[in-house]
Amino acid sequence: MAPYQRMKLRLVFREPGDWLFHCHIIEHEELGMMATIRIG
């Protein structure tokens, strides 16, 4: 994806809790491509 592009994802979580969403490229994680998704 190009910078500032957006995309929609549809995910299915079978268990509640905090899930980590991230890029596996370390430099990308440091630039903000990592987040916690909380499922209640």
N, CA, C and O atoms as a GROMACS GRO file, in nm:
protein
  160
    1MET      N    1   0.084  -0.117   0.000
    1MET     CA    2   0.000   0.000   0.000
    1MET      C    3   0.088   0.123   0.000
    1MET      O    4   0.198   0.123   0.056
    2ALA      N    5   0.040   0.226  -0.063
    2ALA     CA    6   0.110   0.354  -0.063
    2ALA      C    7   0.084   0.426   0.068
    2ALA      O    8  -0.014   0.397   0.137
    3PRO      N    9   0.171   0.521   0.104
    3PRO     CA   10   0.148   0.597   0.227
    3PRO      C   11   0.010   0.664   0.226
    3PRO      O   12  -0.036   0.713   0.123
    4TYR      N   13  -0.053   0.666   0.341
    4TYR     CA   14  -0.183   0.729   0.366
    4TYR      C   15  -0.300   0.660   0.296
    4TYR      O   16  -0.411   0.713   0.297
    5GLN      N   17  -0.278   0.544   0.237
    5GLN     CA   18  -0.390   0.468   0.183
    5GLN      C   19  -0.462   0.399   0.298
    5GLN      O   20  -0.404   0.379   0.405
    6ARG      N   21  -0.586   0.364   0.275
    6ARG     CA   22  -0.665   0.294   0.376
    6ARG      C   23  -0.720   0.166   0.317
    6ARG      O   24  -0.734   0.151   0.195
    7MET      N   25  -0.750   0.075   0.406
    7MET     CA   26  -0.818  -0.048   0.365
    7MET      C   27  -0.907  -0.093   0.479
    7MET      O   28  -0.884  -0.059   0.595
    8LYS      N   29  -1.008  -0.168   0.446
    8LYS     CA   30  -1.097  -0.226   0.547
    8LYS      C   31  -1.068  -0.374   0.557
    8LYS      O   32  -1.046  -0.442   0.457
    9LEU      N   33  -1.067  -0.422   0.680
    9LEU     CA   34  -1.047  -0.564   0.707
    9LEU      C   35  -1.168  -0.618   0.781
    9LEU      O   36  -1.227  -0.549   0.864
   10ARG      N   37  -1.203  -0.739   0.752
   10ARG     CA   38  -1.307  -0.807   0.829
   10ARG      C   39  -1.240  -0.926   0.897
   10ARG      O   40  -1.188  -1.016   0.831
   11LEU      N   41  -1.242  -0.925   1.029
   11LEU     CA   42  -1.175  -1.028   1.107
   11LEU      C   43  -1.276  -1.100   1.196
   11LEU      O   44  -1.374  -1.040   1.241
   12VAL      N   45  -1.253  -1.226   1.220
   12VAL     CA   46  -1.336  -1.305   1.311
   12VAL      C   47  -1.251  -1.343   1.430
   12VAL      O   48  -1.146  -1.406   1.415
   13PHE      N   49  -1.296  -1.305   1.549
   13PHE     CA   50  -1.228  -1.341   1.673
   13PHE      C   51  -1.317  -1.438   1.748
   13PHE      O   52  -1.433  -1.409   1.776
   14ARG      N   53  -1.263  -1.553   1.781
   14ARG     CA   54  -1.341  -1.656   1.849
   14ARG      C   55  -1.324  -1.649   2.001
   14ARG      O   56  -1.397  -1.716   2.075
   15GLU      N   57  -1.229  -1.571   2.047
   15GLU     CA   58  -1.203  -1.558   2.191
   15GLU      C   59  -1.194  -1.410   2.228
   15GLU      O   60  -1.136  -1.332   2.152
   16PRO      N   61  -1.250  -1.370   2.343
   16PRO     CA   62  -1.234  -1.231   2.388
   16PRO      C   63  -1.092  -1.208   2.438
   16PRO      O   64  -1.018  -1.302   2.467
   17GLY      N   65  -1.056  -1.082   2.448
   17GLY     CA   66  -0.926  -1.046   2.502
   17GLY      C   67  -0.856  -0.942   2.417
   17GLY      O   68  -0.916  -0.885   2.325
   18ASP      N   69  -0.731  -0.918   2.447
   18ASP     CA   70  -0.649  -0.822   2.373
   18ASP      C   71  -0.568  -0.898   2.269
   18ASP      O   72  -0.500  -0.995   2.301
   19TRP      N   73  -0.574  -0.853   2.145
   19TRP     CA   74  -0.505  -0.916   2.034
   19TRP      C   75  -0.411  -0.815   1.971
   19TRP      O   76  -0.446  -0.698   1.954
   20LEU      N   77  -0.292  -0.859   1.936
   20LEU     CA   78  -0.192  -0.772   1.876
   20LEU      C   79  -0.202  -0.779   1.725
   20LEU      O   80  -0.204  -0.888   1.667
   21PHE      N   81  -0.208  -0.663   1.661
   21PHE     CA   82  -0.212  -0.650   1.515
   21PHE      C   83  -0.087  -0.574   1.477
   21PHE      O   84  -0.067  -0.462   1.523
   22HIS      N   85  -0.001  -0.632   1.392
   22HIS     CA   86   0.124  -0.563   1.361
   22HIS      C   87   0.184  -0.611   1.230
   22HIS      O   88   0.149  -0.716   1.177
   23CYS      N   89   0.276  -0.531   1.180
   23CYS     CA   90   0.358  -0.565   1.064
   23CYS      C   91   0.482  -0.638   1.116
   23CYS      O   92   0.534  -0.603   1.222
   24HIS      N   93   0.529  -0.738   1.043
   24HIS     CA   94   0.646  -0.813   1.087
   24HIS      C   95   0.778  -0.744   1.054
   24HIS      O   96   0.884  -0.794   1.093
   25ILE      N   97   0.774  -0.633   0.985
   25ILE     CA   98   0.896  -0.558   0.956
   25ILE      C   99   0.919  -0.462   1.073
   25ILE      O  100   0.838  -0.372   1.096
   26ILE      N  101   1.028  -0.480   1.146
   26ILE     CA  102   1.053  -0.406   1.270
   26ILE      C  103   1.045  -0.255   1.248
   26ILE      O  104   0.987  -0.184   1.330
   27GLU      N  105   1.102  -0.206   1.141
   27GLU     CA  106   1.099  -0.061   1.116
   27GLU      C  107   0.956  -0.011   1.101
   27GLU      O  108   0.925   0.101   1.142
   28HIS      N  109   0.868  -0.092   1.044
   28HIS     CA  110   0.728  -0.052   1.029
   28HIS      C  111   0.658  -0.049   1.164
   28HIS      O  112   0.578   0.041   1.190
   29GLU      N  113   0.687  -0.146   1.249
   29GLU     CA  114   0.628  -0.145   1.383
   29GLU      C  115   0.665  -0.016   1.456
   29GLU      O  116   0.580   0.044   1.523
   30GLU      N  117   0.789   0.025   1.444
   30GLU     CA  118   0.836   0.146   1.512
   30GLU      C  119   0.770   0.271   1.456
   30GLU      O  120   0.766   0.374   1.524
   31LEU      N  121   0.718   0.265   1.334
   31LEU     CA  122   0.652   0.379   1.271
   31LEU      C  123   0.501   0.377   1.291
   31LEU      O  124   0.429   0.455   1.229
   32GLY      N  125   0.454   0.290   1.377
   32GLY     CA  126   0.312   0.291   1.412
   32GLY      C  127   0.228   0.181   1.351
   32GLY      O  128   0.106   0.183   1.368
   33MET      N  129   0.287   0.087   1.282
   33MET     CA  130   0.209  -0.021   1.222
   33MET      C  131   0.193  -0.136   1.320
   33MET      O  132   0.220  -0.252   1.288
   34MET      N  133   0.148  -0.101   1.440
   34MET     CA  134   0.122  -0.200   1.543
   34MET      C  135   0.012  -0.145   1.633
   34MET      O  136   0.013  -0.027   1.669
   35ALA      N  137  -0.084  -0.229   1.668
   35ALA     CA  138  -0.194  -0.184   1.752
   35ALA      C  139  -0.250  -0.303   1.830
   35ALA      O  140  -0.231  -0.418   1.793
   36THR      N  141  -0.318  -0.272   1.939
   36THR     CA  142  -0.389  -0.372   2.016
   36THR      C  143  -0.537  -0.360   1.984
   36THR      O  144  -0.593  -0.251   1.984
   37ILE      N  145  -0.600  -0.475   1.958
   37ILE     CA  146  -0.743  -0.479   1.933
   37ILE      C  147  -0.807  -0.548   2.053
   37ILE      O  148  -0.772  -0.662   2.084
   38ARG      N  149  -0.899  -0.480   2.120
   38ARG     CA  150  -0.964  -0.537   2.239
   38ARG      C  151  -1.102  -0.591   2.200
   38ARG      O  152  -1.187  -0.518   2.149
   39ILE      N  153  -1.121  -0.720   2.223
   39ILE     CA  154  -1.247  -0.787   2.192
   39ILE      C  155  -1.318  -0.819   2.324
   39ILE      O  156  -1.262  -0.885   2.411
   40GLY      N  157  -1.441  -0.771   2.337
   40GLY     CA  158  -1.514  -0.789   2.462
   40GLY      C  159  -1.613  -0.900   2.457
   40GLY      O  160  -1.682  -0.926   2.556
   0.00000   0.00000   0.00000
